[in-house]
């Protein structure tokens, strides 16, 4: 053995051979991808078809309007079949995909055209749905509407997988698969729910549905962008610009994932707590008892729990026991209402009683909502059809007419009286924009009358949703504006002298 051969390290030689083998495999895979996959894609044809889908044409707007109309009617009727029909008609997938492809190849004219079609089409759909809801006698938040107001991380994943499938189908010329993608992402129903929230002034519904639509839009466009890059669509961008594009796409995904992940955790915690509460209710009764109905209102303060139990034996201390268990589960004070219905021990008797209890509870809920609407209509000077009632969220709202001799304080008192009769409901009486009170001071702070005036101004501004203007002593007016801002009211300050006067800000600016 020579000295040169003896100096060769066997381990180093083996590692070198493995690296060479891996490089060879990597090179073969890349060559196969370029030749057998990217090379078989007719990029000019794909781009031409995608451009046609992004045009702002009369056909595009008509199909959007018809899809929006079908979607909102299906949501109001809580009909999944009708909602699915609206998904199939909606052409929104075209400009969203075009947005991703345009960004990928650096064609900013195409990107602007896609964005223009998407913005105009979306706004038209929202306003069209709002118009239908405004004139519709049905304005209740149905289960189909409520299911699109709490987006979470799973919705982002659905949009991600659907975007991959849709982009692949468009690139490989398999447009028939787009039907399934349109149903999975459900782009039109969230827009219809946004229109519902706008027409009924339900900003919780409005914001949740808008978040779901933005999640679908950004995720699908970002996925189309990534798939176009993956399939080697040519671009005129520099390497630095390409890296910047990827960075912006990643930031958009993370920005969406964080709030959606938090929402998913909240939903998971509520589901876990609901399961524990269900167990706690049943543990307080005999084994043969059945839980007919369980409703939990997480938005109320305190958390309210309403349950109906079919039991062969009445348990006197059951409500107190369940209340204690619920407070332990949710970690805070709660309000528990337990209804016990004595039934026979047989399964048939329990089932009959369960059906009867469910029907009675539904009828009682409807009667209570109708009575509340009638009371609100009476004090507001309108008909009961003008009262918006959301039975699921236990919220009622009405816009009052101008009543002779009634001040803003009068409307607030009327709202409090109605709310006192139904403490588990959220009551909103929207008053006309009457004169606002002055805010007197004592030394550097509003006196008792001034504090009362500030509270009334804050209440009225939130109900009417119009900013207020404060004019008077500059320091006092600025201090009042800060106090109102803390209560969520936009207040503008105008220089003046003397006691601070409040008035409504003119619509449309200064």
N, C-alpha and C positions, 0 to 999 in steps of 0.2 A: 504493500500500500504506500502510495506516494504521500509526501507531506501536504500537498494541495488538497488531495481527496480527503485526508484525515481531518482537515480544518473545516469541512462542510458540516454545518449543524443540521441534523436530520429533522428536528422540530421546525426550524425556520424554513427548510426546504418544503416540508409538508404544508405549512401555512401559505407559502408562496403559490403552491399548486392549487390550493383551495381558493385563493383569491383570484387566480387566473381562471379557474372554473366558473366562479360566480360572475366574473366580468363577461365571460363568454355567454352564460345564460342570460344575463341582463341585456347584452347586445342583441342576442337572438330574439328576445321578447320585444325589444324596442323596434327591431326591424320588422317583425311580424305585425306589430301594432300599426306601424306606418304603412306597410304595404297591404295587409289583408283587412285592416279596419278603416283607418283614415283614408287610405287610397281608394276605397270603394264608396266613399261618401261623395255624392254630387253636390259640392258646396254651393255653386252658383244657383242650382235649382232650389235647394233648401232655402237660401237667402231670399230668392225671388218670391217663393210661396209665403214666407214669413212676412215679407214687406206688404203683400196684399192683405194679410190679416190685420194690419195695423192702420189701414186707411180710415179716415174719419168720413165715412160715406153715409148716405141716407139709409141704406140697408143695415149698416152697423147700429145706427141710432134707433131704427125701428125695432130691430131684434132685441136691443137692450130694453126698450120701453115695454115690449110685450113680456120679456122675461121678468122684468121688475114687477109688472102688474100681476103676473101669475104668482110670483114669489110672495108678495105681500098678502094676496088673498089666501094662499095656502097657509101662510103663517097665522093669519087671523082666524082661519077655520081649523088650525092645528091639524092639517092634512099633510102627512109626509109625502104621499104620492104626488100631490099637486106641487109641492116644493121641489121634488126631484125633476118634474117636468120643466120647471123654471131653470134649473141647473143646466139641463140639456140645451136649452135655447140660448143661454147667455154666451155672447162672443167675447167676453172679457179676457179669456185665456190668450187670445191673439196678441193684443198690445202688451200684455205682461211678458209673454215670451219674447216679443219683439224688443222690449226694453232690455232684457238680458242678452239677446244676441247682438243688438246694436252696440251695447257697451263692450261686449267681448271682442268685436272686430274693429272697434274704434270709429264706427260710423255714427257721428253725432247728429247728422240730419235724421237718420232713422230713429235714433234714440229720442230726439225731440218730437218727432211725429208720433211715436208710440206713447210718450208721456202725455202729449196733447190729447190723443184719442182716449187715453185712460182717464185723465182728469175730467174732461168734458162728459164722457160717458158715465163716470161714477157720480158726478154732481147731478146730472140729469136723472139718473136712476133714483138717487136719494130724494130729490124734490118730487119726482113723480109718485114715489111710494108715500111720501109725506102728504101729498095732495089727496091720495086715495084714502089714507087713514083719517085725515081731517074731516072728510065728508062721510066716513063710514060710521054706522051705529055700533060696530064692534071695535072697541079700543082696549080690550082686556089683554094683559100679558099672558099669552098661552104658553104651554110647555115647549112648543116649537120656537117661540121667541126667546123664552128664558134660557134655552139650551145654547143660545148663541151670544150670551152676554157675559160669560165667564171663561175667556180663552185661557189655556194653560200650555205647558210644554208639550203635551201630546198633540195639540193642534199644530204646533210648529213642526213636529216630526211628521204628521200626516201631510202637511204642505210640502215638506222636504222630499218625502218618498214620491208624492204625486208629481212634484216638479221634475224629479229624475226620470220618472216614467214618461211624462209628457215631452220633455226635451228629447229623450231617446226615440220616442215614436216619431217626432217631427224630423229628427236628423236621419233616421233610417227609413223614412217614408211609410210609416205605419200609422197613419192618421186615425184609423178606426179605433185605436186604443184611447184616443182623446176623450171619447164618450165616458169611459170609466174614470178618467182623470178629472173631468168636469164634475162628476158626481162626488168624487172623493174630496175635492178641495172646496166645493160649495161656495163659489165666489159671490154669486148674486144674493143668496139669503142674508148674509151679514149686512150687505148694503141696504136691503129692504128693512132690516131691523133698525139700522141707523135712521132711515126715514121714519119708521114708527116712533123711535125715541124723540126725533125732532118734532113730529106732529103732536105728540102727547106731552112734550116738555119733560120727559123722563130721561134725565141726563145720565143716570146709571146705565140704563139700557143703551142709550146713545154711545157712551164712551166704551162700554164693553164690546158692543158689536163693531165699532170702528177699529178697536184694537185687534179684533179677530180678522177683519178685512186687511188691515195693514200687515198683520203677520203673514197671511196667505200671499199677499202681493209681494212683499220683500223676499220671502223665502223662495217663491216660485221664480221670480226674476233672478235672484242670486244663484239658484240652482241651474237655470238656463244658461247663465253667464259661465258658470263653472263647466257645465257639460260641453258648451261650445269650445271652450279652451281645451278641454280634454280630448275632443275630437279634431283638434288641429285646425280650427277655422282661422284663416289668415287674418292678420291684423296689421295696421299701419302704425301701431303704438311702439314706443321704445321699451326696452326692458325695464327701465325705471318706472314708466307709466303703468306697465303691466303689473309690476309688484305693488304699486299704489292701488290699482284696482282690486287686487286680491285682498289687500289690507283693509280697504273700505268695506268690501263684502263681508270679511270676517268680523269686523267691528259691528256691522249691522246685525249679523246673526247673534252675536253676544249680547248686544243691546236689547234684542227681542227676547233672548233666552232667559235673561235675568228676571224681568217681571213675570214672564210666563211660568218660570220655574217656581217663583214665590207663590203664584196663584195655584199651581198644581199642589204644592205643599199644603196650602190652606185647605184646598178641597179634600186632600187625603186626610188631614187632621179632622175635618168636619165629618168625613165618612167614618173614620175610626171612632170618633166620639158618638156618632149616631148609633153605631153598632153596640157600643158599650151601654148607651142609654136604653136601647131596646132590651138588652140583657137585664139591666137593672129593673126595668118595669116588670118583665116576666118573672124575675126572681122574687118579686113581692107577692106573687099569687101562686095558686096551686098549679101543679104540673099540667093539668088538663086545660088551663086557661089559654086564651088566644089573644094576640094583640091585633085588634082590628084596624087601628089607624095610629100613626105617629107623625106629628108635625113639629118641626123645630125651626124657630125663627132666629137665626144667628145675628141678624142685623138689629134686633130690638135690644133695648137696655132696660132691665137685664134680659138675658137670653130666655126666651119663652119656649116651653115644651107642653104640647097638648097631646094626650094619648087616650084612646078608647080601648078598653079591655073587656073581652067576653069571658066571664068567670062563673063557675058554678056556686061560688060563695063570695059574699060581699066582705071586703077587707077594710075595716074602719081606719086603720093607721097606714094604709097603702100610700096615700098621697104624700104624707110627711116622710115616709121611708124613701119614696122615689125622689122627692125634692132633695133630701140629704145626699143621695147617691149622685144625682145630677150635678149638684154643686161641687162634689168631689171630682167628678169627671171633667167638667168644664173649667174648674178652678176659680169660679166666681159665683156671685149670687145669681139665682135663676128663679123664674116663675113657672110653676108646674100646675097644670090643670089635668086632672085624671077623672075620666068618666068610666064607671063600672056598670056593665050590663049583665045581669044574672041570666044565665041560660042553662039548659039541661046538660047532662054529661055526654050525651050522644054527639057523634060527629055531625050528623045531619042538622040537629038543632043548633049547633054552634055555627054552621055555615049559613043557615037561614038568618040567624041573629046577626051575623057579620054583614050579610048583604043588606039587611034592614037598617043596621047602624050606619053603614056607609051611605046609604041613600038618605037617611035622616040627616046625617051630618052635612051632606052636600046641599040639601034643601035648606037647612038652617043657615049655612054659610051664605047661600044666595039671598035668603030673606034678610039677613043682617046687612049684606051689602046694599040691597035695594032700599032698606030703611035708612041707612046712612046717606045714600044718594038723595033720597027725598028730603032729609033734614038739611043737607048742604044746599040743595036747590032752593029750599024755602028761604034760608037766610041770605042766599046770594041773589035772590030775585030772578032765578032762571028756572028752566025745566030740568027734570032729573036726567034727561038725555044729554044735557050739557056737562054733567059731572063725570069725570074720568075716574073709574074705580079699578084698581088692580088688586084682585082678591088674593093672588098668590103672595104678593109682597105686603098686603094689608096697607094699601096706600090709596087715598082719595084726594082729588084735586078739583077745584072749580074756580072759574074766573067770574067774580061778582060784577053785577051791574052797578051803576051809580044809584045809590039810595038817597032819597031826600034827607038832608040834615045829618048824614053819616060822615064822620071823619075817619081818618086812618085808624085811630084808636078804637073806633066802633067796630071796624072790620076785624081788628086783632082780638077784641073781646069775643066776638061771634065765633072766631076760629077756636079760641080756647074753650068756649062752652061746648062746642061740638066735640073737640078732642077729649074733653073730660068724660063724655058719655061713652067713648070708645078708646080707652087708654092704650090698647094694643094695636091701634091703627095710627098711621101717620096722616094727619089732616093738613091740607094746604088750601087756604082761602086767598086767592089772588085778588087784591083790591084794585080799584081804579087809581090812577096816579093823582091823588088829591094833594092839597098843600101839606108841606112838611113843617114840623114845629121848629121854633127857635131853640137855641141851646144856651141857657143862662149859666154863668160861672159864679163861683165863690172862691176868691183868691185865684189860685192857679189850676183849679179843677172844676169840672161841671158840678153844680150843686145837685140836690135830690131831683129837682124838676129837670135839670139838664141830663142827668143819667137816664131818667125815664124817657126823655126825648130821643136820646141816642139809641136806646133799645128799640123804640118805635121806628126810627129811621132805618136801623139795621134790618129789622123784620120786613118793613115795606120794600126796601131795596132788594132784598133776597127774593121776595115773592114776585116783584115786578121785573126784576133783572135789568135795572137801569141804574147807571152811576148817579151820584149826587154831587152837587156843587155847594161848597161852604164859603160864605162870605161874611167878613167881620174883622175883629181884631186879628192880625196876622198870626200871632203866637197861639191864641186860643183856637183859631180855625185849623191851624196845622196840628195841634194836639187832638182836636176832634177827628181830623182825618186819620191820624194814627190809630185812634181807638176804633174807628170804623173799619180800617184796613185789617186790624186784628180779628174782627168779626167776619171777615171775608167780603167786605163791601168796598167797591171802588169809589174813592172820594177825591174830588178835585178842589183846590183852594184858590179863591179869588181875594185879592187885597180889598180891604174895606175898613170900617171903623165900627165900634160899638159891639152890641151883642151878636153872636154868631147866628146867621140865618142860613137855613138849608133849603135847597130847591133841587128839582130834578135837572140833570144835565140834558141839554138839547140833543135830540137824536141826530146822528150823522156828523158828530164832531163838535167843534167849538160853537 
